[in-house]
Amino acid sequence: MKALITGTSSGVGANIHKFADWSIIDLTRKTVDLDYPQNITDAQIPHVDIIINNAGHDLGGKVLFVNHKFDQWQRILNTNLVSAMRITQLALQKNPNLIVVNITSTNNDKYWGNDLVYSLSKVALEHFGKMLKIDHPDVVIKEVRLGLTKTEFNNNRYKENHKPVDDLYSMPCLDPVLVASKIVDFINSHETFTRITP
């Protein structure tokens, strides 16, 4: 099995390597910046058996929508949704029996406020998978609905506007190594949905 995983420079994506026995192709920001999906080329997406749409960020987020800078929320949608769609499309053109794994968020269960664009991107990613399954019934669609996990996510949220970083991880949160092991077990199972929470 050959898998392409986005967002493997740190966090959950980086730790999947520890547990998967597949041949893994990493798609990191150094390979292609998913904030700009128009730069993703067919040559960058080889024939694979599994796509794991793991990359995601919330640049400038956790603010009221009216205060969220357009460039920042456009980049969130590009990475979290549009690039995932583009990569999946290119992979599907080469393998009609693809396994697509979408990493969404427990924000899909309930929207808590002040994080509209990130939450919208994850709800849209969930529904992209459901619609894709209707158009391409031979594709296996799996969703991991992930709760708060201790990664660089919070630091990256504030990296451009230098706002004070709230200690998001003072709340109960998941360990990315444990999450990665659960994701690999889930992908290797016949299940199509899992929720991982603290």
Order of alpha helices (4+ residues) and beta strands (2+ residues): beta-alpha-beta-beta-alpha-alpha-beta-alpha-beta-alpha-alpha-beta
